[in-house]
Amino acid sequence: MNITSVKLNLIEWLIRVKDETILNKIELLRKTNVERWDELTPEQQAEIEEAFAELDKGNGVGHEEVMSKLRKR
């Protein structure tokens, strides 16, 4: 998978996330301007892993639901 595909997949995934905790952790990561995983603190890495585990459990919003809400605006 090329970098553009990875980015697009992440964007699609991010649109579906409804858990504010996960979004806050991603925002923290964005604010750090870190380009590599190994530049993150162990705490940041653990929080990101926790966020992905929540998503793996199905704690997120489906693409259709997000798009439906956006169309109603």
C-alpha positions in Angstrom: 0.0 0.0 0.0 1.5 3.4 -0.9 1.5 6.4 1.4 -1.4 8.1 -0.3 -3.6 5.0 0.2 -2.6 4.8 3.8 -3.5 8.5 4.3 -6.8 8.1 2.6 -7.6 5.0 4.7 -6.8 6.9 7.9 -9.0 9.8 6.8 -11.9 7.5 6.2 -11.4 5.8 9.6 -11.0 9.2 11.4 -14.4 10.3 10.0 -16.1 7.3 11.6 -14.6 7.8 15.0 -17.1 9.1 17.6 -15.2 8.4 20.8 -14.0 11.7 22.1 -11.2 10.0 24.1 -9.8 8.5 20.9 -10.1 11.9 19.1 -8.4 13.7 21.9 -5.5 11.3 21.8 -5.2 11.7 18.0 -5.3 15.5 18.5 -2.5 15.2 21.0 -0.4 13.2 18.5 -1.1 15.8 15.8 0.0 18.6 18.1 3.3 16.9 18.8 4.3 17.1 15.1 5.9 13.7 15.4 6.9 12.0 12.2 8.0 8.6 13.6 6.5 6.2 16.1 9.7 5.9 18.1 9.7 9.6 18.7 6.6 9.3 20.9 6.8 8.7 24.6 5.9 5.3 25.9 2.7 6.9 27.4 1.7 8.3 24.0 2.3 5.0 22.3 0.2 3.2 24.9 -2.7 5.6 24.5 -2.7 5.2 20.8 -2.6 1.5 21.1 -5.5 1.7 23.5 -7.5 3.8 21.0 -6.9 1.2 18.3 -8.0 -1.5 20.6 -11.3 0.3 21.3 -11.8 0.6 17.5 -11.1 -3.1 17.1 -13.9 -3.7 19.7 -16.3 -1.8 17.4 -16.4 1.4 19.4 -16.7 3.7 16.4 -19.2 5.2 13.9 -20.0 3.7 10.5 -19.2 5.7 7.4 -22.8 5.7 6.3 -23.9 7.3 9.6 -21.3 10.0 9.4 -22.2 10.8 5.8 -25.9 10.9 6.6 -25.3 13.5 9.4 -23.1 15.6 7.1 -25.7 15.6 4.4 -28.3 16.9 6.8 -26.3 20.0 7.6 
